[in-house]
Amino acid sequence: MADTRDFLLEIGCEEMPSAPLMRAQEQLGKLVGRGLDEAGLAHGAIRTLSTPRRLSVLVDGCAIATDEVHETMRGPRVSIAFDADGNPTRAAEGFARKSGIAPDALARRVDADGNEYVFAERRIESVPASDLLSGLCEQVIADIKWPNYRSQRWGSEHQTFVRPIRWICALLGDEVVPVAYADVRSGGTTRGHRVLAPGDHVVGEPAAYERVLEGAGVLGEVRRAALIREAVAAIEADRGGARVDMPQGTFDEVVNLCEWPTVVVGTFDEAFLAVPQEIIVEAMLKHQRYFPVYAADGSLTREFVIVSNADPKVSDTVRAGNERVVRPRLDDAKFFYDEDLKVGLDAFRARLSQVVFQKRLGTVLQKSDRMERLARVVAARAGGTDQDVADAARAAHLAKADLVSQAVVEFTSQQGVMGGHYAVAQGERDVVAQAIAQHYRPRFAGDDAPETMVGKAVAIADKLDTTCGMFAIGEPPTGSADPFAVRRSAIGVIAMLRRLPGVSLDGLIEAAVDSYVEQGLEFDPPGVTARVRAYFAGRLAAIARDEGADPDTIQAILDTGVCDPVAFLGRVLALDRARRESPEVFDDLATAYARASHLSDVALGSEVDEALLDDAERALLGAVDEGTGIVREAVAAGEFERAISALAALREPIDRFFDDVLVMDDDLRVRENRLRLLNRFEEAFGGVANVGALARRR
């Protein structure tokens, strides 16, 4: 094993964009690890570190040279490798080529088995790590990708990086590794914090690197994050249970904007608390990277947390400066809100005729009209009162109006939310305002659904209208393209319908498709309806798999063509539970079905002539009719386990039937009547699952 030394590569730059810095840091570690492995340099653990001005990688125990390699490979026998004149055959040439040597360099030697073979001997000299690391570092710098960020050039060469590189520190132990990239040459120094410790700082060896950085006013991202969280926790404790809102994305960005963080608390004017807090918070979080402070009772306070990269001694100046900066932002938010209140939602809605939803599906105003019709249907089928239906229609009527408001144009993530505030301001019913505010929910997996039935009706109408529309114009989602978030919309519809068991998705799909027909869109309504149903069934199957259902069980339910969320997932759960927890019930179910389906003949129908039946047949007919009634009643009530139990109970009468009756009687009338009875038996299973497929897989 070669001697080892720690290795350091630091790429020092102008301040890099904070959002992609973590991805670049992850790339750096992988690129260096892969490069070392390909170069044949043994190494230990690899760690990375980043600040706004540097990307660094530290490698423990990197070999100072590659191992010397001496390989001996045995080839074919000499009698095969050379012809009678001693010339190499194709076998010898192929072996030599594979071994990386010329055929005349092959050695001949008698091996342990007494036969003479040709051998290829290859010696690979050891290569100093420094020679390999130079090229590796230069390649790594070039290979880091910065999606959505244009790289820059500087100096007299053509290499690029996301920001101009100002220094490179590359050390193997205490020796500088020569690296050159775009007019920048490596050395053994780093640079400190711009204010706290500017200039060069000597790094004697990689093990001292982080200690040198800290002395120069620079902390790694893990230390910075921990320091910020500790300071924020102290602020929360000092304010008696207050909460500082630190969304992970914004927090990560703030961590990547500083090298030595100092946490400061600022305040804004109390007048801004009269503005909807959502746009105040967004102005602070998204525009200024300030963290809002909420009181223990959940109300927004005037305070906000600033993370400064300045000298802690000037925190008062930092506070005052940021308070001056935030005021114009909040002034803008207040202005937009006040101006929007002068217009009103109905006036905003009229402007939607000028906003295209999708060029073939029409304007947002047309979408609003379709939503209004569909929301009525959802609310009515969910058992809503006349007032509920009217509220759902009114909320859907106004739901998209705020898209053309000044506040939403500036703070786009608050669409719907601002509409809810405007609805309250103009005197709409509370349930209508709440439905408008929440109709984009659920926005992602695990997000809350709208709280009220009226809200769910509007949200379902919105999402289902989009889904059916995209299928109607032949642009369903694909693995690589889903610009209208149809996949997310379908999952949201399913999540909400699971809480509205009385609402049929089949009926809603037909209603949504009919709205496009009424609008005059030319397409194939039955075909689109079938494709949308199949798409929802596929989403339901994926949800069932995620919830742990057996693939065979899922397929058995898919085969029935059911796409209503409650019915589909209820059947899957009940059948899967029977298979796992009550194998005797499933065995009875599968056995009963298998015995009947083996002889049934669908072409004969299922109308039985009772005059031709004997006692066993009559008993089976009675059991089938009774069981079918129970199954229908149980399925309608969503009691799928009861339906499965009722079908399993048919095991005994079908067994008695086959014990006492010869189905293939010589009398054609009797034989066909018995086959019709078996068809009738089999039909009882059709509304629950394709039990036949499961029976074959047992």
N, C-alpha and C positions, 0 to 999 in steps of 0.2 A: 504494500500500500504506500503510495507517494505521500510525502509530507503535505500538510495542509495549512492554509492561512485563511483568515476571514477576508471576504471580498465586499467592497462597497462601490455602488454606482449611484451618484446623485446628479440629476439633470436640473440645473438651475435656470429659471426663466423669469421673464416679466410675469405679472400676475395672470394665472391661467383661469379660464371660466370655471366657476365652482360646480355647476350642475354635472358635467361629465367627468369631474376629477376622480371620483371613486371608480368609475369604469376604467379610466386610464391606469389607475393604480393597480387594479386587478389584472389588467393586461400585462403590466410591467412584470409582475411576479411570474406569470405563466410564460412569458416570452423568455425571461432569463433562465427559468428552470428548464424549458425545452432546449434552449441554446446550449446550456451546460451539458445536458444529457447527450445531445447530438455531437458535441465536441469531444465527448469521452472524458469529461472532467468530473470526477466524483465530488460530491458536495453534501452538506447537511441541510439544516432547515433554511428556508428562504422567507424573509420578512420584508414587508414594504412599508413605506411611510410617505405621507404627502402633506404639503402645505400649499397655500396659493402660489408660492414661488419655487416649489421644488417637488420632484418625484424621485424617490430614493428606493433602492433595494439593497438589503443586507443579506449576505450568504454566509452561513456558518461553515467553517471547515472545508473550504474549496481546495481541491488538490492543486499543488503548484506546478504540476505537469501531468500529462496523460501517461498511462501505463505503457511500458514497452511491451509489444506483442510479438511473440514468436509462434507462428502457426505451422503445423504440419498436417496436410490432408492427404489421405490415400485415395488414389484413383483406380482406374481399371487395371487388369493384369497387363503385363508387358506384351503378351501374345495378342491382346486385343488392341493395345494402344499403338503398336507399330506393325507395319506390314513386313513381308519377307525381306524387303530391301532396306529396312530400318527407317522408313519414312513414317511420320506420325499419321495415324488414321483420324477420321472425323471424331472418334471417341476421345482420342488424346487432345485434339484441338479444342473440343468442347469443354473438357475438364480443365485445360490450361486457361481458357478464356474465363470460365467461372471462377477460377482461383486467382485471376489477375496477373498471370505471368505468361511468358512466351512458351510455346511447346518445347523448344530446345532447352528450356531451363528445368524441365521435369527430371527428377531424379529417379533412378531405378534401385529398388531394394527388396530383398527377400523378407517377407513379413513372418510373423510367428506361425502361420499355418503352413509354411514351407513354400508358398507360391511367391513369384516375383511380381511386384506391382510398381506402378509409377507413383511418385509422391510429389506434391507441390509444397515447397517450403517458402514461407513468406515472413519477413521480419519488418515490423513497423516500429520505427524509432519513437522514443518519447518526445513529446513536443511541449515546450514550456507554456504554462497557462497564460502568461502575459501576452504571448503572441496570439493565442486564440481569443483571449478576452477583448483585445483591441477591436477585432472585427465583430465580435459578438455584440459589444456595446453599441457600436455604430449602427449595426443592423437593428438592434432593439429600439433605438431611438427613432429610426425611420419607420419601424413597423407599428408603432402605437397609433391606433385609429381614434379619430375624434369625430364621430358622426354628427352631422348638422353644424359643424364648425369648420370654417375655411381656414386652412393652415397658412402660415405667413413665411415670407422669405426675408432674409437680412444678409448683410455682408456681400461678398462677391461670388458666392457659390449658389447652387440651385437647390440644395436640401431645404426642407421646410419642417416646421413644427407649429403647434397650435398658437404659440407665442414665441417671440425671439428668445433663443437660448443665450444666456449671458455667462454661464460658467458650467464646467463639468468637473466633478470630483470623482476620480476612479482610483481605488486603492486595493491592492492585494497585499494584505499585511501592511507593512509600512512603506511599500514601494508603489509609486504612481504607475498605473496602467496607461500607456499612451492611447488616447482616444481623440479623434479629430472629427468634428461635425460642423459644417457650414462656418468655417473660419474660427471656430472655438476649439481650443486645445485643452485637454484635461490637466488638472493639477491636484494638489493635496489639500486644497482649501475649500471651505464653504463660505456662505455669506449669511450674516445675521439679520435680525429684524431691522427694517428700514429706519426705524426711529430709536429703538432701545439699544441696538448694538450694530450700527451700520458697518459696512466694510468686510474685509476678508478675515476668516478665522481658520487657523491651522487645525486640520484633523490628523492627528498622529497615526491613527490606525482605525479600522472599522469599529472596533469595540468601544472606542471613545467618541464615536460620531454623535450619538444622541446626547451624551453629556456635554459635548461642545455646543450643540444646537441650543440646549437649554440655557447654557451660560451666555449664549448670544441672543436670548430672547425669543427662541423658537421652540414650540412644542409640537409633537406629532398629533395626528388627528384623534387618536384614542384619548390622549391626555387632555386635548382641548375640549372634546365632547364631555368628558367627565367633569372638568373644571366648570363648564357652563352649567351642567345639570346641578352640581353642588351649589353654585351661587343662586340658581333659580329656586332650588328647594329652600334655601335660607330666606329668600324673599317671600315665598309662600307661607313659611312658618311665622315670619315676622308680622304678617298680615292676617293671622288667625284663621288659617284654612283657605286662603285665597288660592286660585288656580291660574297658573300661567299657561296659555294655550301655545303649545309648541308642536305643530304638525311635523311628522318625521321628515317629509321632503324639504320643508323650509329650514328645519333644524340642521339637516345635513348640509344644506347650502350655506347656512351661517357659519357652521364649523369650518367650511372650506373658504371662508372669506377673511380669516384671521390667522395669525401665527402665535399671538399671545393674547388670548381673549380677556377682556375686562367687561363685567356685566354691570350695566347702569340702568336705573329706572327713570323714565321721563314721564311727563303728563301732558295731556292736551286739554283744550278748553271744554268746560262742562256743557256748553251749548251743543256740541257735537253728539252728546248722548241722546238727543232728541231725534237723531237720524237713525234709520234702521241699522242695527248693529252689524248686520251681515256685510254691508258695503264698507262700514268703518273698519271692520276687522280685515276684510280683504285688502283695503287700501294699505293697511299696516303690514300685513303678512306678505302679500304678493308684490307690492310696489316698493316697500321700504325694508322688508325683512325685520320688522319689529314684532315682538310677541305680546299680544294683548293680555291684560290681567283681568280676571273675573273674581268678583267677591265670593265669599263662602255660599251665598244664596244663589249663585249662578248668574247674577247681573254683571254686565260689562262695567268696568270702572274707567276712570280717566287715565289710569297708569298704563304704561307699556314698557317692555324690557328691550334694551338696546345691547347688542354685543359689539364692543369696540375693539379695534386693533391698535388703538393709540396708546400712548404712555398713560398708565393708570393715574399719574399725577395730574393729568388734565381732564379727569372725568367730568368735572363741573362744566368745563368748556364743551366737551362732547355732548353732554346732556342738553345744554342750552342750544347748541347747533342743531341737534336732531329734533328738538321741540319746534324750532323755527322751520325746519324742513317738512315736518309732518303736517303743519297747519295748512299749507296750500293744497295738499292731497285731500285732507278732510274737508276743506272748503269746497273743492271740486265735487266731492261726493254729496255734500249737503246741497250744493247748487243743482246738481242733476236731479236729486230727489225732489226738491222744491219745485223745479220747473215741470217735472213729470206730473206732479199732483195737479197742476193747472190744466192738464190735458184730459186725463181720465181714460179708463180702459176701453170704453166703447169707441172713443175716437182713435186710440191706438190700434184697435182691432181693424178698423176700416182701412188703415194704412197697410195691413198685411196683404192686400190685393197687389201690392207692388213688390212683395218679397217672394221669390221663387222657393218652393219647397224642393221640388225636383222637376226638371224641365218637362218630363212627360206626365208627371203626376199633378202638376199644377202649382198653384200658389199656396202659401201658408194659410191664407183665408179659406181656400177650398178645403185644406186639411182640417181647419177649425170647424167647418160645417160638417164634415164627415165625422169628426170626433163627437160633435154634439149629438148627432143621430145615434152613434154607437154607444155613447155613454148612457143615453136613455134606455137602450136595450139591456145593457149590463145591469144597471140599477134595478130595472123592473124584474129581470130574471133572478137577481139576488134577493128578491123578496122585499124590495124597498117600497115605502109608502109613496103616494102621489107626490108628497113634498120632497122625498128623497130623489125621485126621478127628476123633478123640476130643478132641484139643487144640482144634480149631476149635469143636467143639460146646461144650466147657467154657468157652472164652473168650466165645463168644456168649451162653452162659447167664448169665454174670456181667457182661457188658459194660456194662449200663445200671444196675447196682446202686448205683454211687456217686452217682447223681442225687439220692438222698435222704440222702446223708451231710452232716454239718454243714459240712465243708470246702468241698464243691462248692456247697452252698446259699450260702455266703459268697463263694466264689471260683468263679463259674460257668464261667469260661473254662477251668478245670482239669478239667472232666468228662472221664472216660476216663483222664486222666493220674493222678488220685488213685486211681482204681480199680486201675490198674496197681501203685501203691505198696501198696495194701491187699492185693492178690493176693500180692505178694512176702511181705508180713508174715505172711500166713496159710498160707504154704508151697505155693502153687500153682507149677506148673512155669514156668520162666522164659519159655518161648515163649508160654504162656497169659497171663502178666502183661504181656508186651510187646504181644501182640495187643490186650488190653483197653486199654492206654495209647494205642495208635495207631489204634484203629478209627474215629475220626472223620476220619482223613486219607483223601485229600487234602481239605483244607478250602477251598481256593481254587485257581485256575489257577496252576500252577507249584509248588504245594506238594508236599512229598515224600509218596509213597505209603507204606503200612506196609512195614516191611522184610522180613517173612517171608511165606511163602505162607499160613500160618495167619492172620496179621494181615490179609492181603488178603481171605481168605475171609470173615472176620467183617465187615470194612468193606463188602465187596460186598453181603453179606446185609443189613446195616443200610440201605444206600442204596437197594438194589433193592426192599426191602420197602416203604420209604416211597414210592418212585416208583409201584409197582404199586397200592398202597393209595389214593393220591390219584386215580389214573385210575379205580379201581374205584368210588369214590363220586362220580365225575363232577366232580372239582375239579382238573383238570390245571393246570399253570402257564400263566399268560397274560403278555402283555407288561407288564402293570401289577401283577400279583399272583402271588406265589410264596412264600406264608408258610412252607411246609415245605421250601424250598430244593430243590425237585425238579430244577430245571435244574442246579444245582451237583452234586446227587447223581448225575445221569445222566452228567455229564462226569467225575466221579470214578470211576464204574463203568467207563466206557470206558478211562480212563487205566490202571486196574488190569488190565483184561482184555487190554490190549495186551501186558502182561507175562506173561499166562497163556494162550498161544495155543491150548492144548488144550481150553479151556473154552468151550462154546457159550453165547452170550447167549440164544439162542432157548430152549434148555432151561432156563436159570435163570429166565427170565421165566415160563415155564409152571409151574415149581416154586413161584415166589413167588405167582402167582395161585392155585395150588392150595391154598396155606396159608390164604388168605382164604376159599376155599370150605369148607375143613375147619373154619374158625372159625365158619361159619354166616352169613357176610355174604352178602346177596342182591344179585347183580349179574349181568352177562352176561359170563362168563369168556372165551369166544372173542372177543367184541368188544373187551374190555379188553386181551386179549393182542395183538390186531392193532393197537390204538391205541398201546400201549406200544412195540411193535416199530417202528411208524412214527415215534414220537417219537424213539427212539434213532437211527433212520436219519437223521432230520433233524439231530440233534446231530452225527452222524458227517459229514454233508455239510458242516456249518459248520466242523468241524475240518479237513476236507480243503481247504476254501476257504482257511482261515487258513494252511495249510501250502503254499499256492501251486498247487493242482491246478486244471486247466481246468474251468469249469462244465459244459461238454458231457460231459467224461469222468465227472464226478461224477454227472450225471443218467443216464448210461448204466449206471452201477453201481446207482444207486437203482432203476432200472427192473427190476432182477433180484429185488428184494425182500430182498436180503441185509442183515442188521443186526448181524452179529457184527463187532466192531471190527477184529480181525486180518484177517478175510476181506474186509471192505469196504475198509479203507484199503490193504490189500495189492493188491487189484484196481485201485484208483484209481491207486496209485503205478506199478504195472506198465504199465497201459494209457497213463497220461500220459507215462511215460518212452518207451514205444514211439512215441507220436505225436510227441514232441519230439526224441528222440535217435536213433531208428531209423525214420524215415519210410517206408523201404522195407518194413519188417515190417508197419507199420500199413496201408500201401497194399495189401499182399497180403491182410491180414486183412479189410479193408473190401471189397476187390474180390471176394474169394471169397464172402463173405456176400451181397453185393449180387446177384451173378449167380444164386445159388441162390434167394434169397428172392423174386426177381422172379416166379418161376413156382411156388413151393411152394404146396401146398394143405393146410392143417392138418387139414381135415375128413377127409382120406383116411388119416391115421395115418402110421406110419413102418415098418410091417412089410413087408419086401421079399421077393418071390418070386425067389430066386436063379436058378431055372430059366429065367426070362425075360431074364436079363441077358446083354449081350455083353461083350467084353473091356474097353472103356472104363468101362462101368457097374460091372463086377466090380472093376476097379481102384479106382474111386471108393469103392465100398462097403468094400473092404478098408482104404483110407486113412482113411475116416471112422471105422470101428470101432477102428482102431489109434489114431487121433488122439483119439477120445473116451476111450479107456482112459488115454492119457497125460494128458489134461486132468483126468480124475477123480483120478488118482493125484497130479498136481501140485497141484491145488486142495486135496486132503486134506492134503498136506504143506506147504501155504502157499507153494508155489513158483509164483507167479502169472505170472512172466515166462516160465517154461517152458511154462505152459499157453497163453499167448498165442502163443509161437513154434510150438507144435504146431498151433494153429488156422491160423496164417499159412501153415504148410507144406501146407495143403489147397488152396492157390491152384493149384498145378500140376495135380493130378488133376481139379479142377472145370473148369479151362480145357480140358483134354483131353476131358472129358465133353461139354462144349458144342461143341467142335470136331468130335467124331466122332458125336454122337448128336442125332437130332431128337426132342426131348422130346415134342412134340405129335403123336405117331404116330397114324396112322389107326386102328390096332388099339387099342380102348379098354383092354384088359387091359395091353398094353405101356405105353400112355400113363400110366395110373394108377400102374403099378408104378414108372415113372421119377419120377413126382411124389412117390411115397412115399420114394424114394431121396433126393430133394432135401429132403423134410421131415426125414429122418434126418440129412442133412448139417447142416441149420439147427439141429437140436436140440443138436448138439455145442457150439454157441456159447452156449446159454442159461444155463449155469451160471457164465459168466464176466462177460459184459456185454451190454447191448443194442447190439450192434455195428451193427445196422441203422440205429439213430438216428444214430450217428456217421457211417456211410457216406453217409447223406442229407445231412449237414452239410459234407461235404468240399468 
